[in-house]
Amino acid sequence: MSKLTIVYYSQTGVNLKMAKLAAKTAEEYGAEVRLRRVAELRDTSGVREGSPWAKTIEAEKEIEVATPDDLVWADAIIISAPTRFGNIASQMKDFIDSLGGVWAKGQLVNKYVTAFTSAQNANGGQESTIKTVYTSAMHWGSIIVPTGYTDDSIYAQGGNPYGVSAIQAGNDDTIKNDVENAIIHQTKRLLDVASK
């Protein structure tokens, strides 16, 4: 049985939805799972009631905020964050930047890492966002587990061999392209590789 930490940031609920599906899949697959959100950096006092952001804040209020120890505990890690101008969301970047202490002690070496992302359009920088996560993982000495073209579900979600990238449809957590099967596959693939 592997220990899996899923760390996500979500403003409209898409990455929360992806992270929850990965957690459910991993638990059904026999893994011990920690689902964690990263701290919000922006002022949420003016968030419009009923907006996707307000719904996400409400939906995740019982989910613990990630700490570096959550990654030290894990054998495998999923990082899920939306793209921001072709880069990783600042909230996730801030969490990654907080990992210097555990990195310096070598506590992220040989962790198995994979990543999900989302954007509002098909070419909004999803691949570069995932590769940004993988660049950090290389510095940690972690082992990157991309999807590759290892399952037909990868083609359904746009043919991205790096990791699942969802396209948000509208102003809620609806996902335009069919990524659910790709999330399930990527999660199981990560756990299969970590178990070896």
Residue pairs with C-beta under 8 A, 6 or more apart in sequence:
1 30
1 31
1 32
2 31
2 32
2 75
2 76
2 191
2 194
2 195
3 31
3 32
3 33
3 34
3 73
3 74
3 75
3 76
4 23
4 26
4 31
4 32
4 33
4 34
4 74
4 75
4 76
4 77
4 78
4 190
4 191
4 194
5 33
5 34
5 36
5 66
5 70
5 71
5 73
5 74
5 76
5 77
5 78
6 19
6 22
6 23
6 26
6 33
6 34
6 35
6 36
6 77
6 78
6 80
7 36
7 37
7 38
7 66
7 70
7 71
7 77
7 78
7 79
7 80
7 92
7 95
8 15
8 16
8 18
8 19
8 35
8 36
8 37
8 38
8 78
8 79
8 80
8 81
8 116
9 15
9 37
9 38
9 80
9 81
9 82
9 89
9 91
9 92
9 95
10 16
10 17
10 19
10 37
10 56
10 60
10 80
10 82
11 52
11 53
11 56
11 82
11 89
12 52
12 53
12 56
12 82
12 168
12 171
12 172
12 173
13 52
13 55
13 56
13 59
13 172
13 173
14 82
14 118
14 166
14 168
14 173
14 175
15 80
15 81
15 82
15 116
15 117
15 118
16 37
16 56
16 59
16 60
16 173
17 173
17 175
18 80
18 116
18 118
18 164
18 166
18 175
18 179
18 183
19 35
19 78
19 80
19 116
20 35
21 180
21 183
21 184
21 187
22 78
22 80
22 116
22 183
22 186
22 187
23 33
23 35
25 183
25 184
25 187
25 188
26 33
26 187
26 191
27 33
29 187
29 188
29 191
31 76
31 191
34 64
34 70
34 73
34 74
35 63
36 63
36 64
36 65
36 66
36 67
36 70
37 60
37 63
37 64
37 65
37 66
38 65
38 66
38 81
38 91
38 92
38 94
38 95
39 65
39 66
39 91
39 94
39 95
40 57
40 91
41 90
41 91
41 94
42 91
44 53
44 57
47 53
47 54
47 57
48 54
51 171
52 171
52 172
52 173
55 172
55 173
56 173
66 95
68 98
68 99
68 101
68 102
69 102
71 77
71 99
71 102
71 107
71 108
71 111
72 102
72 107
72 108
74 111
75 111
75 112
75 194
76 111
76 112
76 113
76 114
76 145
76 190
76 191
76 194
77 111
77 112
77 113
77 114
77 142
78 113
78 114
78 115
78 116
78 187
78 190
79 92
79 113
79 114
79 115
79 116
79 133
80 115
80 116
80 117
81 88
81 89
81 91
81 92
81 115
81 116
81 117
81 129
81 133
82 89
82 117
82 118
82 119
82 129
83 89
83 117
83 118
83 119
83 124
83 125
83 126
83 128
83 129
84 90
84 129
85 125
86 124
86 125
86 128
86 129
87 93
87 125
87 128
87 129
87 132
88 96
88 129
88 132
88 133
96 133
96 136
99 108
99 140
102 108
103 139
103 140
106 141
108 137
108 140
108 141
108 142
109 140
109 141
109 142
110 141
110 142
110 143
111 137
111 140
111 142
111 143
112 142
112 143
112 145
112 190
112 193
112 194
113 133
113 134
113 137
113 140
113 142
113 143
113 144
113 145
114 144
114 145
114 146
114 147
114 163
114 186
114 189
114 190
115 129
115 130
115 133
115 134
115 162
115 163
116 130
116 163
116 164
116 165
116 166
116 183
116 186
117 126
117 129
117 130
117 163
117 164
117 165
117 166
118 126
118 165
118 166
118 167
118 168
118 175
119 125
119 126
119 129
119 165
119 166
119 167
119 168
120 167
120 168
121 167
122 158
122 167
122 177
126 160
126 165
127 160
127 162
127 165
129 165
130 160
130 162
130 163
130 165
131 162
134 144
134 146
134 162
137 143
137 144
138 144
143 193
145 189
145 190
145 193
145 194
146 161
146 162
146 163
147 154
147 160
147 161
147 162
147 163
147 164
147 182
147 185
147 186
147 189
148 154
148 161
149 155
149 159
149 161
150 185
150 189
151 181
151 182
151 185
151 189
153 178
153 181
153 182
153 184
153 185
154 160
154 161
154 182
154 185
156 177
156 178
156 179
156 181
156 182
157 164
157 165
157 166
157 177
157 178
157 179
157 182
158 165
158 167
158 177
163 186
164 179
164 182
164 183
164 186
165 179
166 175
166 176
166 177
166 179
167 175
167 176
167 177
168 174
168 175
168 176
169 175
169 176
